[in-house]
Amino acid sequence: MSINTKCTVFIFVEFTGKIPGSAVLVFDILVVDFHNPDDSVSITAQFKPSNCTVLSKKGDYLKYHYNATLMDGTVLDSTHQYGKTYNIVLESGQVVMGMDIGLRDMCVGEKRTVVIPPHLGYGEAGVEGEVPGSAVLVFEIELLELIPGLPDGYMFVWNGQVSKNLFEDIDKNSNKEILLEEFAAYIKAQVSAGKGKLAPGFDADKIIENMYRNQDRNHDGKITEAEFKLKDQEDKERHDEL
C-alpha cells in the first residue's frame, strides 16, 4: 500500500468474547503515513525568486517563518502565531538534523515544503505534549533573511589589512599586557567600524571571551606579546609542524 490509498481487509478469526466464533472481521483502512529508516529529507520548492543566487550554507545566520504539521494535517506549530521569525545558525545543532538539511542551499524569498522522517526529526520518543513519537514532520518554510557566516572554524575575521602593531593598538595603557576589558573594547570597536566581523547568531561577549582565553595561553588573566598570535599564524605554525 502507498500513502492515501484505501483498502478493505477481511480477517477470519476464531476465539471467544465479544466477537462470535468463526467471525469474519472487515476493516476499512486508510494509510496516512509510513516511513523507512533509510528515508531522506524531501524538499519541494514552492517559489523561487528570479535572482536566487546567494544560497544558504553552513554557518550562515537564517531568519525564517514556518508552519509545522503532521502528515495528516494536524498543526504542530507556526512562527506566524508568535509574530516573529525563527532564527538559527545553519548546521550548528540548534535544530533537528532534518531541518538543517531542509534549509541548505536556500535563497532569501524562497518558499519550500520540507518533509522530515522521524530519524532526522524527533525520533521514536517525540516531544512530550508537542510532537508524537515516530512522527513525520511537514514544514512550510519561507526564508526572509540570510546573514553570511564566517569560514569554518572562525568566530571573528578581519575585513581588510590587519595593523602591523596590533598588540600595541590593543594595549591602550602600554604596560605590555592586555586585559580582557582592553581586548573586548578593541574588538567591538573594530566591528562597529566595519574593520572586523564576529560570527552572526552567537553572543558577541561570549565569542570575545573565548577569543581572549585562547590567547591567554597560560591562563593567568592577561595576554603578553609572546602569547599573542592571530589565528592564521597559529594555523600556519600547526601546518609547518606537520
C-alpha positions in Angstrom: 0.0 0.0 0.0 1.0 3.6 -0.5 0.1 6.8 1.3 -3.6 7.9 0.9 -4.7 4.6 -0.5 -7.6 2.7 0.9 -8.4 -0.9 1.1 -10.8 -3.4 2.8 -9.2 -6.3 4.8 -11.1 -9.5 5.7 -9.8 -11.4 8.7 -11.0 -14.8 9.6 -10.8 -15.4 13.4 -12.0 -17.9 15.9 -12.0 -17.0 19.6 -14.5 -16.3 22.4 -15.6 -13.0 23.8 -17.5 -10.1 22.2 -16.6 -11.4 18.7 -18.6 -14.5 17.7 -16.7 -17.7 16.9 -15.6 -18.2 13.3 -16.5 -14.5 12.6 -15.2 -12.7 9.6 -13.9 -9.2 10.5 -13.9 -6.4 8.0 -11.6 -3.4 8.4 -11.6 -0.3 6.2 -8.0 1.0 6.3 -6.6 4.4 5.2 -2.8 4.6 5.2 -1.9 8.1 6.4 1.8 7.6 6.7 4.7 5.2 6.9 8.4 5.6 6.9 11.6 3.8 6.3 14.8 4.3 8.4 16.6 4.9 5.1 14.3 7.8 4.1 15.9 11.1 3.5 14.5 14.7 3.8 12.1 15.6 1.0 12.4 19.1 -0.3 9.9 20.7 -2.8 10.4 24.3 -3.9 7.1 26.1 -3.9 8.5 29.5 -5.0 12.0 30.8 -6.0 12.9 34.4 -6.7 14.3 35.2 -10.1 17.6 36.4 -8.6 18.1 33.2 -6.4 21.9 33.3 -6.4 23.1 33.7 -2.8 22.4 30.3 -1.2 22.4 29.3 2.4 25.4 27.3 3.7 26.9 26.1 7.0 27.5 28.9 9.4 25.0 31.4 7.9 22.5 33.1 10.2 19.0 32.5 8.9 15.7 34.1 9.8 12.6 32.2 8.5 8.9 31.6 9.0 7.5 28.1 9.2 4.2 26.2 9.6 4.7 22.7 11.0 2.2 19.8 10.7 2.0 16.1 10.7 1.3 14.1 7.5 -2.4 14.1 8.2 -2.5 17.9 8.5 -2.5 18.1 12.3 -1.0 21.5 13.2 2.0 21.4 15.5 3.4 24.9 15.5 3.7 28.1 13.5 6.0 31.1 13.8 3.3 33.3 12.5 1.3 32.9 15.7 4.2 34.5 17.6 4.6 37.3 15.2 8.4 36.8 14.7 10.8 34.6 12.7 12.7 31.6 13.9 16.4 32.4 13.8 19.3 29.9 13.7 22.9 29.4 12.6 22.7 26.7 9.9 24.2 23.3 10.8 25.2 24.4 14.4 23.0 21.9 16.1 20.3 24.5 17.0 17.5 22.5 15.2 16.9 18.8 14.3 19.2 17.5 11.6 16.3 17.2 9.1 15.7 21.0 9.4 19.4 21.8 8.9 19.2 19.7 5.7 16.0 21.3 4.6 17.4 24.8 4.9 20.5 24.2 2.9 21.0 25.9 -0.5 18.0 28.2 0.0 17.8 31.9 -1.0 16.0 34.8 0.6 12.4 34.9 -0.5 12.3 31.2 -1.4 9.4 29.1 -0.2 9.7 25.3 0.1 8.0 22.3 1.7 10.3 20.1 3.8 9.2 16.6 4.9 11.4 15.2 7.7 11.3 11.5 8.6 11.4 10.6 12.3 15.0 9.5 12.5 16.0 13.0 11.3 13.4 14.7 13.4 12.4 13.9 17.0 12.7 10.1 16.7 10.6 7.4 18.4 10.3 9.4 21.6 9.0 12.6 20.0 8.5 15.6 22.3 6.1 15.1 25.2 2.9 17.1 24.7 4.1 18.6 21.4 5.3 16.0 18.9 4.1 12.3 18.8 6.7 9.6 18.7 7.9 8.5 15.3 6.2 11.5 13.7 6.9 12.5 10.1 7.1 16.3 10.1 6.0 18.6 7.3 7.3 22.2 7.3 6.2 25.0 5.0 9.2 27.4 5.1 9.9 30.9 3.8 13.4 32.3 4.2 13.3 36.0 5.0 16.9 36.9 5.8 20.4 35.4 5.4 23.4 36.9 7.1 26.6 35.2 5.7 28.6 33.3 8.2 32.4 33.1 8.6 34.8 30.4 7.3 34.5 27.1 9.1 36.5 27.3 12.4 36.4 31.1 12.6 34.4 33.2 15.1 36.0 36.5 14.1 37.6 37.7 10.9 39.3 41.0 9.8 37.9 42.9 6.9 41.0 44.1 5.1 44.5 44.7 6.3 45.4 43.9 9.9 47.5 46.5 11.8 51.2 45.6 12.0 51.2 46.9 15.5 48.1 45.1 16.6 49.3 44.2 20.1 50.3 47.8 20.8 46.9 49.1 19.4 45.0 46.8 21.9 47.4 47.6 24.8 46.0 51.0 25.4 48.0 51.7 28.6 51.2 50.4 27.1 52.0 48.1 30.0 52.9 45.2 27.8 49.8 43.3 28.9 46.3 43.0 27.5 43.4 42.6 29.9 40.0 41.3 28.9 38.5 44.8 29.1 41.0 46.2 26.7 40.7 43.2 24.3 36.9 43.4 24.3 36.8 47.1 23.8 39.1 46.9 20.8 37.3 44.0 19.1 33.9 45.7 19.5 35.3 49.0 18.1 36.7 47.2 15.0 33.3 45.5 14.4 31.5 48.8 14.8 33.9 50.4 12.3 33.4 47.6 9.8 37.0 46.5 10.1 36.1 43.2 11.7 33.2 40.7 11.8 32.0 38.4 14.5 30.2 35.2 13.7 26.5 36.1 13.4 23.9 34.4 15.6 26.1 34.0 18.6 26.6 36.0 21.8 29.3 38.6 20.9 30.6 38.8 24.5 31.0 35.0 24.8 32.8 34.9 21.4 35.2 37.6 22.6 35.8 35.9 25.9 36.6 32.7 24.2 39.0 34.5 21.8 40.7 36.1 24.9 41.0 32.7 26.7 42.6 31.2 23.6 45.2 34.0 23.6 45.8 33.8 27.3 47.8 30.6 26.9 49.0 30.3 30.5 45.6 31.3 31.9 46.9 34.0 34.2 44.3 36.6 33.2 46.4 38.6 30.8 47.9 38.3 27.4 51.6 39.1 26.8 53.1 39.8 23.4 54.8 36.4 23.4 51.4 34.7 23.8 49.6 36.9 21.2 49.0 35.3 17.8 46.5 35.7 15.0 44.5 32.6 14.1 46.1 32.3 10.6 49.5 32.4 12.3 48.5 29.6 14.6 47.2 27.6 11.6 50.4 28.1 9.7 52.5 27.0 12.7 50.5 23.8 13.0 50.9 23.2 9.3 54.7 23.7 9.5 54.9 21.4 12.4 53.2 18.7 10.4 
